[in-house]
Amino acid sequence: MKKRILIIGASGQIGTELTLYLRNIYGHNKVIASDIAEASAALMESGPFEILDAMDYDAIQDIVIGYEITDVYLMAAMLSATSEKFPMKAWDLNMTSLFNVLNLAKDGKIDKIFWPSSIAVFGPTTPKRDTPQRTVMEPSTVYGISKQTGERWCEYFNKRYGVDVRSLRYPGLISYKTQPGGGTTDYAIDIYHKALKHNKYISFLKEGTKLPMMFMDDAIRATVNIMLAASDDVKIRNSYNLSAMSFAPEEITASIQKHIPEFTIEYESDFRQAIADSWPQTIDDTAARQDWGWEDEVDLDEMTKIMIKNLKDV
């Protein structure tokens, strides 16, 4: 069967790189990018682009039918820090957009869905180290509550209606290709920008705040690979734990100082500290590695080398 892909929320941190990656695999005209507003030239000029509100069921359906879409990657969401400022808007966007694509799949108009979850589904009562695939989940943030709820609905639609939905619990994602967004873990992107521009970074997280992180290339590979996996190999239909590395602000600072010795960090924690404190420090992703062969490739020092090299060229 021919594959045609729709990416909803293609202008976001993950969506931009995912769109270009998929276009290289399947052909530029077979991957339709969409977002609420116009995107970068690279995104709009490399293949089809549609203005699309992720909360508009009819508009999504029109594009799905018009382009004969088989797979949908729903990347539209309001992230953690922004969600705390606009809780009801975050809930409406994150849940309505998911129901829209789940219902289209239930009605046989989509073959396969990718929906991203997050380590935000965990909470203060979750084991902090080597957080298991199945564990206590009592999220204390709006973003985490919406993602935990979404996981339950994904599993329900799979079991009740046979919807082929696949999901990953992303850790913090780091890339030189997009600016930091509204996520708590985005400090690990901003710190590289500040290191190169000012030789100094003021951290909104305290020293010792260790969080799970991943270089974007690894996250994109994981996303595509779980969608390529045989259906029988995808045994978890709420969301898979996903892990690569974990570090605290002082550890990423030490990695940067290997390239920029004069770089310094100061600590002035804000409301995002409480969000970070509710999340795990390290993640056990054995299920993803065993079920569909997940393997990470980029560690902290390799990521730092790539980030500094590419941001210098900007």
C-alpha positions in Angstrom: 0.0 0.0 0.0 1.2 3.5 -0.8 2.1 5.5 2.3 1.1 9.2 2.7 2.0 10.9 5.9 0.4 13.9 7.6 2.3 15.7 10.4 0.2 17.9 12.6 2.2 20.5 14.5 5.1 20.3 12.0 6.5 23.7 13.0 7.4 22.6 16.5 10.7 21.5 18.0 10.2 17.8 17.0 7.9 18.3 14.1 10.3 20.4 12.0 13.1 17.8 12.0 10.7 14.9 11.8 9.1 16.3 8.7 12.4 16.8 6.8 13.6 13.3 7.9 10.4 11.6 6.7 10.5 13.5 3.4 14.0 12.2 2.8 12.7 8.6 3.4 9.4 8.6 1.6 9.7 11.5 -0.9 8.9 15.2 -0.4 5.4 15.0 -1.9 4.3 12.1 0.3 4.8 13.9 3.6 2.3 16.7 4.2 3.3 19.2 6.9 0.7 21.3 8.7 0.5 23.8 11.5 -1.7 26.6 12.8 0.4 29.2 11.0 3.0 29.4 8.2 6.2 27.6 8.9 9.9 28.1 8.0 10.9 28.3 4.4 12.7 25.0 4.7 9.5 23.3 5.8 7.1 25.0 3.3 9.3 24.8 0.3 10.4 21.2 0.6 7.0 19.7 0.2 3.2 20.2 0.7 2.2 22.4 3.6 -1.3 23.1 4.9 -2.5 25.6 7.5 -4.4 23.4 10.0 -5.9 23.8 13.4 -5.3 20.6 15.3 -8.6 21.1 17.2 -10.6 21.3 14.0 -11.9 17.7 13.3 -13.5 18.6 9.9 -10.4 20.4 8.6 -8.2 17.4 9.6 -10.6 15.0 7.9 -10.6 17.1 4.7 -6.8 16.9 4.5 -6.8 13.2 5.4 -9.2 12.4 2.6 -7.9 14.9 0.1 -4.3 13.6 0.3 -5.3 10.0 1.0 -3.3 10.0 4.2 -2.3 6.6 5.8 -0.2 7.7 8.8 -0.6 10.7 11.1 2.0 12.0 13.4 0.3 14.3 15.9 3.0 16.6 17.2 0.8 19.5 18.2 0.8 20.2 21.9 1.2 22.9 24.6 4.4 22.1 26.5 5.0 21.9 30.3 6.0 25.4 31.3 3.5 27.1 29.0 0.7 24.8 30.1 1.1 25.9 33.7 0.4 29.5 32.6 -2.7 28.5 30.4 -4.0 25.3 32.0 -7.4 25.1 30.3 -6.0 26.0 26.8 -3.4 23.3 27.3 -5.9 20.7 28.3 -8.2 21.6 25.3 -5.5 21.5 22.7 -3.7 18.4 24.0 -6.9 16.3 24.4 -9.1 17.6 21.5 -6.3 17.1 19.0 -5.8 13.5 20.2 -9.4 12.6 20.0 -9.7 14.0 16.5 -7.1 11.6 15.1 -8.1 8.7 17.3 -11.7 9.0 16.0 -10.6 9.3 12.4 -8.6 6.1 12.8 -11.6 4.4 14.5 -13.7 5.2 11.5 -11.1 3.7 9.2 -9.8 6.9 7.7 -6.3 6.6 9.1 -4.2 3.4 9.3 -1.6 4.4 11.9 -1.1 7.1 14.4 2.0 8.3 16.3 1.3 10.4 19.4 4.1 11.6 21.7 3.9 11.2 25.4 6.5 12.5 27.9 8.3 11.8 31.2 5.8 14.4 32.5 3.3 11.5 33.0 5.3 10.7 36.1 5.0 12.6 39.4 6.5 13.2 42.8 5.5 9.7 44.0 7.1 7.9 41.0 10.4 6.2 41.7 13.1 8.7 40.6 15.8 6.3 39.5 15.4 3.8 36.8 11.8 4.6 36.6 10.0 1.5 35.4 7.7 1.1 32.4 4.8 0.4 34.7 4.9 2.4 37.9 3.0 4.9 40.0 1.9 7.8 37.8 0.5 10.8 39.7 1.5 13.8 37.6 1.4 17.2 39.2 1.4 19.4 36.1 -1.2 20.2 33.5 1.0 18.9 30.8 1.6 15.6 32.6 -2.1 15.2 33.4 -3.0 15.6 29.8 -0.3 13.2 28.6 -1.2 10.5 31.2 -4.9 10.8 30.2 -3.9 10.6 26.5 -2.0 7.4 27.2 -5.0 5.8 28.7 -7.2 6.8 25.7 -4.6 5.5 23.2 -4.6 2.1 24.9 -8.4 2.1 25.1 -8.8 2.9 21.4 -6.4 0.2 20.5 -8.1 -2.5 22.7 -11.7 -1.4 22.0 -11.5 -0.4 18.3 -8.2 -1.9 17.1 -6.7 1.6 16.4 -3.0 1.2 15.5 -1.6 4.0 17.7 2.0 4.1 18.9 3.7 6.3 21.4 6.9 7.2 23.2 7.5 9.0 26.5 10.0 11.5 25.3 12.7 12.8 27.8 14.0 16.3 27.3 15.0 16.8 23.7 18.0 18.8 22.5 18.7 20.2 19.0 20.6 23.0 17.4 18.1 23.3 14.5 15.2 24.8 16.5 15.1 27.4 19.3 14.1 26.4 22.8 10.4 26.3 23.3 8.1 26.2 26.4 9.5 23.1 28.0 11.3 22.8 31.3 14.0 20.7 29.8 14.6 23.3 27.1 17.3 24.8 29.4 19.6 22.2 27.9 19.2 23.9 24.5 19.4 27.4 25.7 22.6 26.8 27.7 24.5 26.2 24.5 23.2 29.4 22.9 24.2 31.4 26.0 27.6 29.7 26.2 28.5 30.8 22.7 27.0 34.3 23.0 27.8 35.3 26.5 30.1 32.7 28.1 27.5 32.6 30.9 24.2 31.0 31.7 21.7 31.7 34.5 19.9 28.4 35.3 16.3 28.3 36.4 17.0 24.8 37.8 19.1 24.2 40.9 22.5 22.5 40.8 22.0 18.7 41.1 18.6 18.7 39.2 19.2 15.6 37.1 16.8 15.0 34.3 16.5 12.4 31.4 17.6 13.9 28.1 18.1 12.9 24.5 19.7 14.4 21.4 17.1 15.1 18.7 18.6 12.7 16.1 18.1 9.8 18.5 14.5 10.9 19.2 13.6 11.2 15.5 15.1 7.7 14.8 13.1 6.2 17.7 9.9 7.9 16.4 10.3 6.5 12.9 11.5 3.1 14.0 8.5 2.5 16.3 6.2 3.4 13.3 8.2 1.0 11.1 8.0 -1.9 13.6 5.7 -4.8 13.0 2.4 -4.4 14.8 2.9 -7.5 16.9 6.3 -6.1 18.1 4.6 -3.0 19.5 3.3 -4.7 22.7 2.7 -1.5 24.7 -0.1 0.7 23.4 -0.2 3.5 26.0 3.4 4.7 25.6 7.0 3.3 25.8 9.7 4.6 28.2 12.5 6.1 26.1 16.0 6.9 27.4 19.5 7.9 26.3 21.3 10.0 29.0 20.6 11.9 32.2 22.4 14.9 33.6 22.2 18.0 35.9 23.0 21.6 34.9 26.5 21.3 36.4 27.2 18.2 34.3 26.2 19.8 31.0 28.3 22.9 32.1 31.4 20.7 32.6 30.8 19.2 29.1 30.6 22.7 27.5 33.7 23.8 29.4 35.8 21.2 27.6 35.2 23.4 24.5 34.6 26.8 26.1 36.8 26.9 29.3 35.7 30.4 30.3 32.0 29.4 30.4 30.3 29.8 33.8 26.8 29.0 35.3 24.8 30.7 38.0 21.6 29.4 39.6 18.4 31.3 40.1 15.6 28.7 40.3 12.0 29.6 39.4 8.6 27.9 39.1 10.1 25.4 36.7 12.1 23.9 39.5 9.0 22.3 41.0 8.1 20.8 37.6 11.6 19.3 37.3 11.5 18.0 40.8 8.3 16.0 40.0 10.0 14.1 37.2 12.4 11.1 37.2 16.1 11.3 37.1 16.8 8.2 35.1 14.5 6.0 33.0 14.3 2.3 32.4 13.5 1.7 28.8 14.2 -2.0 28.6 10.8 -2.7 27.0 11.5 -0.5 24.0 14.9 -2.1 23.6 13.5 -5.6 23.7 10.2 -5.2 21.8 11.3 -3.2 18.7 15.1 -2.8 19.0 15.5 0.7 20.3 19.2 1.8 20.7 20.5 5.3 21.5 23.6 6.5 19.8 24.6 10.0 21.2 26.0 10.6 24.7 26.5 14.0 26.5 30.0 14.8 25.3 29.2 13.8 21.7 26.0 15.9 21.8 28.0 18.9 23.1 30.5 18.6 20.3 27.7 18.6 17.7 25.7 21.4 19.3 28.7 23.8 19.6 30.0 23.0 16.1 26.7 23.7 14.5 25.6 26.7 16.6 28.9 28.4 15.8 28.1 28.2 12.1 24.7 30.0 12.6 
